[in-house]
Amino acid sequence: MLSALKGNLATAPILVLVVYVSSGWETIEETLNLGAAGSLAKPFDLDELLSHAQRALTATDRPRAE
């Protein structure tokens, strides 16, 4: 699903944070390589989620060409 989202010009700019219960490093690395803005292991608290979201938004916050 992530590769389809990122492969479509209309939806590619959407930021995706992947939340998982338990996964191996290979799976996490694969989702990041497919374009996920980050990953977060459950259980997590609100501050951790907000921190990940802020980093993702900051990383994509670039000046736009006029």
N, CA, C and O atoms as a Tripos MOL2 file, in Angstrom:
@<TRIPOS>MOLECULE
protein
  264   263    66     0     0
PROTEIN
NO_CHARGES

@<TRIPOS>ATOM
      1 N           0.8210   -1.1750    0.0000 N.3       1 MET1
      2 CA          0.0000    0.0000    0.0000 C.3       1 MET1
      3 C           0.8780    1.2570    0.0000 C.2       1 MET1
      4 O           0.5690    2.2210   -0.7000 O.2       1 MET1
      5 N           1.9510    1.2570    0.7630 N.am      2 LEU2
      6 CA          2.8380    2.4150    0.8300 C.3       2 LEU2
      7 C           3.4890    2.6780   -0.5240 C.2       2 LEU2
      8 O           3.5980    3.8300   -0.9430 O.2       2 LEU2
      9 N           3.9190    1.6330   -1.2040 N.am      3 SER3
     10 CA          4.5550    1.8290   -2.5090 C.3       3 SER3
     11 C           3.5530    2.3920   -3.5170 C.2       3 SER3
     12 O           3.9360    3.1900   -4.3740 O.2       3 SER3
     13 N           2.2930    2.0010   -3.4370 N.am      4 ALA4
     14 CA          1.2650    2.5490   -4.3300 C.3       4 ALA4
     15 C           1.0300    4.0240   -4.0250 C.2       4 ALA4
     16 O           0.9000    4.8340   -4.9430 O.2       4 ALA4
     17 N           0.9760    4.3720   -2.7610 N.am      5 LEU5
     18 CA          0.7830    5.7640   -2.3450 C.3       5 LEU5
     19 C           1.9350    6.6330   -2.8250 C.2       5 LEU5
     20 O           1.7120    7.7080   -3.3830 O.2       5 LEU5
     21 N           3.1450    6.1830   -2.6150 N.am      6 LYS6
     22 CA          4.3290    6.9550   -2.9810 C.3       6 LYS6
     23 C           4.5800    6.9410   -4.4850 C.2       6 LYS6
     24 O           5.2690    7.8220   -4.9990 O.2       6 LYS6
     25 N           4.0360    5.9620   -5.1960 N.am      7 GLY7
     26 CA          4.2210    5.8700   -6.6260 C.3       7 GLY7
     27 C           3.2440    6.7120   -7.4360 C.2       7 GLY7
     28 O           3.3760    6.8120   -8.6560 O.2       7 GLY7
     29 N           2.2790    7.3100   -6.7780 N.am      8 ASN8
     30 CA          1.2740    8.1370   -7.4360 C.3       8 ASN8
     31 C           1.6260    9.6050   -7.2060 C.2       8 ASN8
     32 O           1.7610   10.0350   -6.0610 O.2       8 ASN8
     33 N           1.7750   10.3800   -8.2880 N.am      9 LEU9
     34 CA          2.1640   11.7900   -8.1590 C.3       9 LEU9
     35 C           1.2000   12.5930   -7.2910 C.2       9 LEU9
     36 O           1.6170   13.5250   -6.6030 O.2       9 LEU9
     37 N          -0.0650   12.2470   -7.3170 N.am     10 ALA10
     38 CA         -1.0600   12.9820   -6.5400 C.3      10 ALA10
     39 C          -0.9530   12.7110   -5.0450 C.2      10 ALA10
     40 O          -1.2580   13.5870   -4.2360 O.2      10 ALA10
     41 N          -0.5250   11.5150   -4.6690 N.am     11 THR11
     42 CA         -0.4790   11.1550   -3.2510 C.3      11 THR11
     43 C           0.9450   11.0440   -2.6930 C.2      11 THR11
     44 O           1.1170   10.8910   -1.4840 O.2      11 THR11
     45 N           1.9490   11.1160   -3.5410 N.am     12 ALA12
     46 CA          3.3400   10.9620   -3.0960 C.3      12 ALA12
     47 C           3.7570   11.9480   -1.9960 C.2      12 ALA12
     48 O           4.5300   11.5690   -1.1170 O.2      12 ALA12
     49 N           3.2710   13.2050   -2.0130 N.am     13 PRO13
     50 CA          3.6910   14.1430   -0.9550 C.3      13 PRO13
     51 C           3.1170   13.8560    0.4380 C.2      13 PRO13
     52 O           3.5510   14.4640    1.4170 O.2      13 PRO13
     53 N           2.1600   12.9510    0.5380 N.am     14 ILE14
     54 CA          1.5520   12.6440    1.8440 C.3      14 ILE14
     55 C           2.5940   12.0020    2.7530 C.2      14 ILE14
     56 O           3.2530   11.0350    2.3720 O.2      14 ILE14
     57 N           2.7340   12.5510    3.9610 N.am     15 LEU15
     58 CA          3.6680   11.9880    4.9400 C.3      15 LEU15
     59 C           3.0500   10.7700    5.6030 C.2      15 LEU15
     60 O           1.8830   10.7910    5.9950 O.2      15 LEU15
     61 N           3.8360    9.7080    5.7280 N.am     16 VAL16
     62 CA          3.3590    8.4680    6.3350 C.3      16 VAL16
     63 C           4.2780    8.0930    7.4870 C.2      16 VAL16
     64 O           5.4890    7.9670    7.3070 O.2      16 VAL16
     65 N           3.7020    7.9150    8.6710 N.am     17 LEU17
     66 CA          4.4110    7.3660    9.8200 C.3      17 LEU17
     67 C           3.8840    5.9550   10.0140 C.2      17 LEU17
     68 O           2.6780    5.7570   10.1580 O.2      17 LEU17
     69 N           4.7680    4.9800   10.0180 N.am     18 VAL18
     70 CA          4.3750    3.5860   10.1650 C.3      18 VAL18
     71 C           4.4190    3.2170   11.6490 C.2      18 VAL18
     72 O           5.4330    3.4140   12.3180 O.2      18 VAL18
     73 N           3.3130    2.6840   12.1490 N.am     19 VAL19
     74 CA          3.2200    2.2360   13.5380 C.3      19 VAL19
     75 C           3.1460    0.7180   13.5150 C.2      19 VAL19
     76 O           2.3390    0.1390   12.7880 O.2      19 VAL19
     77 N           3.9830    0.0820   14.3070 N.am     20 TYR20
     78 CA          4.0250   -1.3740   14.3090 C.3      20 TYR20
     79 C           4.0780   -1.9080   15.7270 C.2      20 TYR20
     80 O           4.5080   -1.2210   16.6540 O.2      20 TYR20
     81 N           3.6320   -3.1480   15.8790 N.am     21 VAL21
     82 CA          3.6510   -3.8060   17.1840 C.3      21 VAL21
     83 C           5.0050   -4.4350   17.4080 C.2      21 VAL21
     84 O           5.6450   -4.1990   18.4330 O.2      21 VAL21
     85 N           5.4350   -5.2170   16.4720 N.am     22 SER22
     86 CA          6.7380   -5.8490   16.5790 C.3      22 SER22
     87 C           7.1850   -6.2000   15.1810 C.2      22 SER22
     88 O           6.4380   -6.7970   14.4070 O.2      22 SER22
     89 N           8.3920   -5.8320   14.8680 N.am     23 SER23
     90 CA          8.8680   -6.0680   13.5220 C.3      23 SER23
     91 C          10.3780   -6.1100   13.5340 C.2      23 SER23
     92 O          11.0280   -5.5170   14.3960 O.2      23 SER23
     93 N          10.9240   -6.8160   12.5690 N.am     24 GLY24
     94 CA         12.3650   -6.8790   12.4480 C.3      24 GLY24
     95 C          12.9000   -5.6360   11.7620 C.2      24 GLY24
     96 O          12.1560   -4.9120   11.0990 O.2      24 GLY24
     97 N          14.1800   -5.3940   11.9220 N.am     25 TRP25
     98 CA         14.8110   -4.2270   11.3390 C.3      25 TRP25
     99 C          14.6210   -4.2020    9.8190 C.2      25 TRP25
    100 O          14.4780   -3.1260    9.2390 O.2      25 TRP25
    101 N          14.6180   -5.3630    9.1710 N.am     26 GLU26
    102 CA         14.4720   -5.4110    7.7230 C.3      26 GLU26
    103 C          13.1400   -4.7970    7.2820 C.2      26 GLU26
    104 O          13.0890   -4.0670    6.2920 O.2      26 GLU26
    105 N          12.0800   -5.0890    8.0060 N.am     27 THR27
    106 CA         10.7650   -4.5530    7.6650 C.3      27 THR27
    107 C          10.7240   -3.0440    7.8660 C.2      27 THR27
    108 O          10.1760   -2.3190    7.0350 O.2      27 THR27
    109 N          11.2950   -2.5750    8.9500 N.am     28 ILE28
    110 CA         11.3390   -1.1370    9.2230 C.3      28 ILE28
    111 C          12.1550   -0.4330    8.1440 C.2      28 ILE28
    112 O          11.7440    0.6060    7.6270 O.2      28 ILE28
    113 N          13.2960   -0.9930    7.8130 N.am     29 GLU29
    114 CA         14.1550   -0.4080    6.7830 C.3      29 GLU29
    115 C          13.4300   -0.3740    5.4310 C.2      29 GLU29
    116 O          13.5420    0.5990    4.6850 O.2      29 GLU29
    117 N          12.6950   -1.4330    5.1270 N.am     30 GLU30
    118 CA         11.9560   -1.4920    3.8690 C.3      30 GLU30
    119 C          10.9040   -0.3920    3.7890 C.2      30 GLU30
    120 O          10.7660    0.2560    2.7510 O.2      30 GLU30
    121 N          10.1570   -0.1720    4.8760 N.am     31 THR31
    122 CA          9.1260    0.8730    4.8520 C.3      31 THR31
    123 C           9.7590    2.2520    4.7110 C.2      31 THR31
    124 O           9.2070    3.1180    4.0310 O.2      31 THR31
    125 N          10.8990    2.4640    5.3390 N.am     32 LEU32
    126 CA         11.5800    3.7500    5.1920 C.3      32 LEU32
    127 C          12.0910    3.9250    3.7650 C.2      32 LEU32
    128 O          12.0100    5.0190    3.2070 O.2      32 LEU32
    129 N          12.6130    2.8610    3.1770 N.am     33 ASN33
    130 CA         13.0770    2.9220    1.7860 C.3      33 ASN33
    131 C          11.9360    3.1570    0.8060 C.2      33 ASN33
    132 O          12.1440    3.7370   -0.2600 O.2      33 ASN33
    133 N          10.7290    2.7110    1.1570 N.am     34 LEU34
    134 CA          9.5630    2.9230    0.2990 C.3      34 LEU34
    135 C           9.0030    4.3370    0.4220 C.2      34 LEU34
    136 O           8.1220    4.7310   -0.3420 O.2      34 LEU34
    137 N           9.5220    5.1000    1.3900 N.am     35 GLY35
    138 CA          9.0980    6.4910    1.4960 C.3      35 GLY35
    139 C           8.3930    6.8870    2.7660 C.2      35 GLY35
    140 O           7.9180    8.0180    2.8740 O.2      35 GLY35
    141 N           8.3060    5.9860    3.7400 N.am     36 ALA36
    142 CA          7.6950    6.3710    5.0120 C.3      36 ALA36
    143 C           8.5490    7.4590    5.6660 C.2      36 ALA36
    144 O           9.7770    7.4200    5.5960 O.2      36 ALA36
    145 N           7.8930    8.4220    6.2940 N.am     37 ALA37
    146 CA          8.5930    9.5210    6.9480 C.3      37 ALA37
    147 C           9.2290    9.0730    8.2580 C.2      37 ALA37
    148 O          10.1250    9.7460    8.7690 O.2      37 ALA37
    149 N           8.7830    7.9550    8.8060 N.am     38 GLY38
    150 CA          9.3300    7.4410   10.0500 C.3      38 GLY38
    151 C           8.5620    6.2210   10.5040 C.2      38 GLY38
    152 O           7.5730    5.8250    9.8880 O.2      38 GLY38
    153 N           9.0310    5.6290   11.5910 N.am     39 SER39
    154 CA          8.3480    4.4700   12.1440 C.3      39 SER39
    155 C           8.3100    4.6020   13.6510 C.2      39 SER39
    156 O           9.1690    5.2440   14.2550 O.2      39 SER39
    157 N           7.3190    3.9960   14.2400 N.am     40 LEU40
    158 CA          7.0700    4.1370   15.6650 C.3      40 LEU40
    159 C           6.5910    2.8010   16.2090 C.2      40 LEU40
    160 O           5.6570    2.2040   15.6730 O.2      40 LEU40
    161 N           7.2320    2.3310   17.2780 N.am     41 ALA41
    162 CA          6.8500    1.0480   17.8730 C.3      41 ALA41
    163 C           5.7770    1.2500   18.9400 C.2      41 ALA41
    164 O           5.8430    2.1790   19.7450 O.2      41 ALA41
    165 N           4.7930    0.3620   18.9250 N.am     42 LYS42
    166 CA          3.7630    0.3650   19.9670 C.3      42 LYS42
    167 C           4.2870   -0.3960   21.1680 C.2      42 LYS42
    168 O           5.0440   -1.3470   20.9790 O.2      42 LYS42
    169 N           3.9410   -0.0460   22.3520 N.am     43 PRO43
    170 CA          3.1470    1.1210   22.7310 C.3      43 PRO43
    171 C           4.0100    2.3910   22.6940 C.2      43 PRO43
    172 O           5.2200    2.3320   22.9130 O.2      43 PRO43
    173 N           3.3950    3.5010   22.4240 N.am     44 PHE44
    174 CA          4.0890    4.7850   22.4160 C.3      44 PHE44
    175 C           3.2070    5.7950   23.1120 C.2      44 PHE44
    176 O           2.0000    5.5950   23.2440 O.2      44 PHE44
    177 N           3.8180    6.8900   23.5600 N.am     45 ASP45
    178 CA          3.0160    7.9200   24.2050 C.3      45 ASP45
    179 C           2.8270    9.0920   23.2450 C.2      45 ASP45
    180 O           3.4860    9.1590   22.2070 O.2      45 ASP45
    181 N           1.9560    9.9870   23.5770 N.am     46 LEU46
    182 CA          1.6040   11.0990   22.7150 C.3      46 LEU46
    183 C           2.8230   11.9750   22.3960 C.2      46 LEU46
    184 O           2.9830   12.4180   21.2590 O.2      46 LEU46
    185 N           3.6700   12.2230   23.3820 N.am     47 ASP47
    186 CA          4.8580   13.0510   23.1440 C.3      47 ASP47
    187 C           5.7680   12.4280   22.0960 C.2      47 ASP47
    188 O           6.3340   13.1360   21.2640 O.2      47 ASP47
    189 N           5.9130   11.1110   22.1310 N.am     48 GLU48
    190 CA          6.7460   10.4140   21.1620 C.3      48 GLU48
    191 C           6.1420   10.5350   19.7540 C.2      48 GLU48
    192 O           6.8630   10.7690   18.7830 O.2      48 GLU48
    193 N           4.8350   10.3760   19.6530 N.am     49 LEU49
    194 CA          4.1540   10.5080   18.3710 C.3      49 LEU49
    195 C           4.3150   11.9250   17.8300 C.2      49 LEU49
    196 O           4.6250   12.1100   16.6530 O.2      49 LEU49
    197 N           4.1070   12.9160   18.6760 N.am     50 LEU50
    198 CA          4.2390   14.3060   18.2480 C.3      50 LEU50
    199 C           5.6680   14.6300   17.8160 C.2      50 LEU50
    200 O           5.8770   15.3850   16.8660 O.2      50 LEU50
    201 N           6.6350   14.0680   18.5050 N.am     51 SER51
    202 CA          8.0350   14.2800   18.1550 C.3      51 SER51
    203 C           8.3420   13.7190   16.7640 C.2      51 SER51
    204 O           8.9980   14.3750   15.9560 O.2      51 SER51
    205 N           7.8670   12.5090   16.4930 N.am     52 HIS52
    206 CA          8.0680   11.8980   15.1750 C.3      52 HIS52
    207 C           7.3730   12.7170   14.0840 C.2      52 HIS52
    208 O           7.9330   12.9320   13.0080 O.2      52 HIS52
    209 N           6.1580   13.1690   14.3690 N.am     53 ALA53
    210 CA          5.4120   13.9540   13.3930 C.3      53 ALA53
    211 C           6.1100   15.2860   13.1170 C.2      53 ALA53
    212 O           6.1920   15.7170   11.9670 O.2      53 ALA53
    213 N           6.6080   15.9310   14.1570 N.am     54 GLN54
    214 CA          7.3020   17.2120   13.9830 C.3      54 GLN54
    215 C           8.5740   17.0410   13.1600 C.2      54 GLN54
    216 O           8.8690   17.8640   12.2930 O.2      54 GLN54
    217 N           9.3290   15.9770   13.4250 N.am     55 ARG55
    218 CA         10.5470   15.7160   12.6400 C.3      55 ARG55
    219 C          10.2130   15.4920   11.1720 C.2      55 ARG55
    220 O          10.9110   15.9920   10.2900 O.2      55 ARG55
    221 N           9.1520   14.7460   10.9090 N.am     56 ALA56
    222 CA          8.7530   14.4760    9.5300 C.3      56 ALA56
    223 C           8.3430   15.7690    8.8280 C.2      56 ALA56
    224 O           8.7080   16.0020    7.6750 O.2      56 ALA56
    225 N           7.5860   16.6000    9.5280 N.am     57 LEU57
    226 CA          7.1540   17.8650    8.9380 C.3      57 LEU57
    227 C           8.3230   18.8080    8.7290 C.2      57 LEU57
    228 O           8.3810   19.4970    7.7100 O.2      57 LEU57
    229 N           9.2480   18.8570    9.6610 N.am     58 THR58
    230 CA         10.4170   19.7290    9.5470 C.3      58 THR58
    231 C          11.3070   19.2850    8.3960 C.2      58 THR58
    232 O          11.8430   20.1190    7.6660 O.2      58 THR58
    233 N          11.4650   17.9830    8.2320 N.am     59 ALA59
    234 CA         12.3100   17.4460    7.1760 C.3      59 ALA59
    235 C          11.7600   17.7860    5.7910 C.2      59 ALA59
    236 O          12.5240   17.8810    4.8310 O.2      59 ALA59
    237 N          10.4600   17.9690    5.6810 N.am     60 THR60
    238 CA          9.8620   18.2590    4.3800 C.3      60 THR60
    239 C           9.5480   19.7330    4.2130 C.2      60 THR60
    240 O           9.0430   20.1430    3.1680 O.2      60 THR60
    241 N           9.8400   20.5380    5.2300 N.am     61 ASP61
    242 CA          9.5340   21.9760    5.1860 C.3      61 ASP61
    243 C          10.6560   22.7120    4.4600 C.2      61 ASP61
    244 O          11.6390   23.1400    5.0640 O.2      61 ASP61
    245 N          10.4800   22.8440    3.1520 N.am     62 ARG62
    246 CA         11.4840   23.5200    2.3260 C.3      62 ARG62
    247 C          10.8230   24.7040    1.6340 C.2      62 ARG62
    248 O           9.6310   24.6580    1.3330 O.2      62 ARG62
    249 N          11.5750   25.7480    1.3840 N.am     63 PRO63
    250 CA         10.9840   26.8780    0.6530 C.3      63 PRO63
    251 C          10.4960   26.4370   -0.7230 C.2      63 PRO63
    252 O          11.1440   25.6270   -1.3870 O.2      63 PRO63
    253 N           9.3800   26.9560   -1.1390 N.am     64 ARG64
    254 CA          8.8170   26.6150   -2.4460 C.3      64 ARG64
    255 C           9.2650   27.6260   -3.4840 C.2      64 ARG64
    256 O           9.3770   28.8190   -3.2050 O.2      64 ARG64
    257 N           9.5190   27.1340   -4.6770 N.am     65 ALA65
    258 CA          9.8940   28.0230   -5.7800 C.3      65 ALA65
    259 C           8.6830   28.8200   -6.2210 C.2      65 ALA65
    260 O           7.5710   28.2920   -6.2590 O.2      65 ALA65
    261 N           8.8800   30.0540   -6.5470 N.am     66 GLU66
    262 CA          7.7890   30.9350   -7.0100 C.3      66 GLU66
    263 C           7.5730   30.7460   -8.4840 C.2      66 GLU66
    264 O           6.7030   31.3910   -9.0690 O.2      66 GLU66
@<TRIPOS>BOND
     1     1     2 1
     2     2     3 1
     3     3     4 2
     4     3     5 am
     5     5     6 1
     6     6     7 1
     7     7     8 2
     8     7     9 am
     9     9    10 1
    10    10    11 1
    11    11    12 2
    12    11    13 am
    13    13    14 1
    14    14    15 1
    15    15    16 2
    16    15    17 am
    17    17    18 1
    18    18    19 1
    19    19    20 2
    20    19    21 am
    21    21    22 1
    22    22    23 1
    23    23    24 2
    24    23    25 am
    25    25    26 1
    26    26    27 1
    27    27    28 2
    28    27    29 am
    29    29    30 1
    30    30    31 1
    31    31    32 2
    32    31    33 am
    33    33    34 1
    34    34    35 1
    35    35    36 2
    36    35    37 am
    37    37    38 1
    38    38    39 1
    39    39    40 2
    40    39    41 am
    41    41    42 1
    42    42    43 1
    43    43    44 2
    44    43    45 am
    45    45    46 1
    46    46    47 1
    47    47    48 2
    48    47    49 am
    49    49    50 1
    50    50    51 1
    51    51    52 2
    52    51    53 am
    53    53    54 1
    54    54    55 1
    55    55    56 2
    56    55    57 am
    57    57    58 1
    58    58    59 1
    59    59    60 2
    60    59    61 am
    61    61    62 1
    62    62    63 1
    63    63    64 2
    64    63    65 am
    65    65    66 1
    66    66    67 1
    67    67    68 2
    68    67    69 am
    69    69    70 1
    70    70    71 1
    71    71    72 2
    72    71    73 am
    73    73    74 1
    74    74    75 1
    75    75    76 2
    76    75    77 am
    77    77    78 1
    78    78    79 1
    79    79    80 2
    80    79    81 am
    81    81    82 1
    82    82    83 1
    83    83    84 2
    84    83    85 am
    85    85    86 1
    86    86    87 1
    87    87    88 2
    88    87    89 am
    89    89    90 1
    90    90    91 1
    91    91    92 2
    92    91    93 am
    93    93    94 1
    94    94    95 1
    95    95    96 2
    96    95    97 am
    97    97    98 1
    98    98    99 1
    99    99   100 2
   100    99   101 am
   101   101   102 1
   102   102   103 1
   103   103   104 2
   104   103   105 am
   105   105   106 1
   106   106   107 1
   107   107   108 2
   108   107   109 am
   109   109   110 1
   110   110   111 1
   111   111   112 2
   112   111   113 am
   113   113   114 1
   114   114   115 1
   115   115   116 2
   116   115   117 am
   117   117   118 1
   118   118   119 1
   119   119   120 2
   120   119   121 am
   121   121   122 1
   122   122   123 1
   123   123   124 2
   124   123   125 am
   125   125   126 1
   126   126   127 1
   127   127   128 2
   128   127   129 am
   129   129   130 1
   130   130   131 1
   131   131   132 2
   132   131   133 am
   133   133   134 1
   134   134   135 1
   135   135   136 2
   136   135   137 am
   137   137   138 1
   138   138   139 1
   139   139   140 2
   140   139   141 am
   141   141   142 1
   142   142   143 1
   143   143   144 2
   144   143   145 am
   145   145   146 1
   146   146   147 1
   147   147   148 2
   148   147   149 am
   149   149   150 1
   150   150   151 1
   151   151   152 2
   152   151   153 am
   153   153   154 1
   154   154   155 1
   155   155   156 2
   156   155   157 am
   157   157   158 1
   158   158   159 1
   159   159   160 2
   160   159   161 am
   161   161   162 1
   162   162   163 1
   163   163   164 2
   164   163   165 am
   165   165   166 1
   166   166   167 1
   167   167   168 2
   168   167   169 am
   169   169   170 1
   170   170   171 1
   171   171   172 2
   172   171   173 am
   173   173   174 1
   174   174   175 1
   175   175   176 2
   176   175   177 am
   177   177   178 1
   178   178   179 1
   179   179   180 2
   180   179   181 am
   181   181   182 1
   182   182   183 1
   183   183   184 2
   184   183   185 am
   185   185   186 1
   186   186   187 1
   187   187   188 2
   188   187   189 am
   189   189   190 1
   190   190   191 1
   191   191   192 2
   192   191   193 am
   193   193   194 1
   194   194   195 1
   195   195   196 2
   196   195   197 am
   197   197   198 1
   198   198   199 1
   199   199   200 2
   200   199   201 am
   201   201   202 1
   202   202   203 1
   203   203   204 2
   204   203   205 am
   205   205   206 1
   206   206   207 1
   207   207   208 2
   208   207   209 am
   209   209   210 1
   210   210   211 1
   211   211   212 2
   212   211   213 am
   213   213   214 1
   214   214   215 1
   215   215   216 2
   216   215   217 am
   217   217   218 1
   218   218   219 1
   219   219   220 2
   220   219   221 am
   221   221   222 1
   222   222   223 1
   223   223   224 2
   224   223   225 am
   225   225   226 1
   226   226   227 1
   227   227   228 2
   228   227   229 am
   229   229   230 1
   230   230   231 1
   231   231   232 2
   232   231   233 am
   233   233   234 1
   234   234   235 1
   235   235   236 2
   236   235   237 am
   237   237   238 1
   238   238   239 1
   239   239   240 2
   240   239   241 am
   241   241   242 1
   242   242   243 1
   243   243   244 2
   244   243   245 am
   245   245   246 1
   246   246   247 1
   247   247   248 2
   248   247   249 am
   249   249   250 1
   250   250   251 1
   251   251   252 2
   252   251   253 am
   253   253   254 1
   254   254   255 1
   255   255   256 2
   256   255   257 am
   257   257   258 1
   258   258   259 1
   259   259   260 2
   260   259   261 am
   261   261   262 1
   262   262   263 1
   263   263   264 2
@<TRIPOS>SUBSTRUCTURE
     1 MET1         2 RESIDUE 1 A MET
     2 LEU2         6 RESIDUE 1 A LEU
     3 SER3        10 RESIDUE 1 A SER
     4 ALA4        14 RESIDUE 1 A ALA
     5 LEU5        18 RESIDUE 1 A LEU
     6 LYS6        22 RESIDUE 1 A LYS
     7 GLY7        26 RESIDUE 1 A GLY
     8 ASN8        30 RESIDUE 1 A ASN
     9 LEU9        34 RESIDUE 1 A LEU
    10 ALA10       38 RESIDUE 1 A ALA
    11 THR11       42 RESIDUE 1 A THR
    12 ALA12       46 RESIDUE 1 A ALA
    13 PRO13       50 RESIDUE 1 A PRO
    14 ILE14       54 RESIDUE 1 A ILE
    15 LEU15       58 RESIDUE 1 A LEU
    16 VAL16       62 RESIDUE 1 A VAL
    17 LEU17       66 RESIDUE 1 A LEU
    18 VAL18       70 RESIDUE 1 A VAL
    19 VAL19       74 RESIDUE 1 A VAL
    20 TYR20       78 RESIDUE 1 A TYR
    21 VAL21       82 RESIDUE 1 A VAL
    22 SER22       86 RESIDUE 1 A SER
    23 SER23       90 RESIDUE 1 A SER
    24 GLY24       94 RESIDUE 1 A GLY
    25 TRP25       98 RESIDUE 1 A TRP
    26 GLU26      102 RESIDUE 1 A GLU
    27 THR27      106 RESIDUE 1 A THR
    28 ILE28      110 RESIDUE 1 A ILE
    29 GLU29      114 RESIDUE 1 A GLU
    30 GLU30      118 RESIDUE 1 A GLU
    31 THR31      122 RESIDUE 1 A THR
    32 LEU32      126 RESIDUE 1 A LEU
    33 ASN33      130 RESIDUE 1 A ASN
    34 LEU34      134 RESIDUE 1 A LEU
    35 GLY35      138 RESIDUE 1 A GLY
    36 ALA36      142 RESIDUE 1 A ALA
    37 ALA37      146 RESIDUE 1 A ALA
    38 GLY38      150 RESIDUE 1 A GLY
    39 SER39      154 RESIDUE 1 A SER
    40 LEU40      158 RESIDUE 1 A LEU
    41 ALA41      162 RESIDUE 1 A ALA
    42 LYS42      166 RESIDUE 1 A LYS
    43 PRO43      170 RESIDUE 1 A PRO
    44 PHE44      174 RESIDUE 1 A PHE
    45 ASP45      178 RESIDUE 1 A ASP
    46 LEU46      182 RESIDUE 1 A LEU
    47 ASP47      186 RESIDUE 1 A ASP
    48 GLU48      190 RESIDUE 1 A GLU
    49 LEU49      194 RESIDUE 1 A LEU
    50 LEU50      198 RESIDUE 1 A LEU
    51 SER51      202 RESIDUE 1 A SER
    52 HIS52      206 RESIDUE 1 A HIS
    53 ALA53      210 RESIDUE 1 A ALA
    54 GLN54      214 RESIDUE 1 A GLN
    55 ARG55      218 RESIDUE 1 A ARG
    56 ALA56      222 RESIDUE 1 A ALA
    57 LEU57      226 RESIDUE 1 A LEU
    58 THR58      230 RESIDUE 1 A THR
    59 ALA59      234 RESIDUE 1 A ALA
    60 THR60      238 RESIDUE 1 A THR
    61 ASP61      242 RESIDUE 1 A ASP
    62 ARG62      246 RESIDUE 1 A ARG
    63 PRO63      250 RESIDUE 1 A PRO
    64 ARG64      254 RESIDUE 1 A ARG
    65 ALA65      258 RESIDUE 1 A ALA
    66 GLU66      262 RESIDUE 1 A GLU
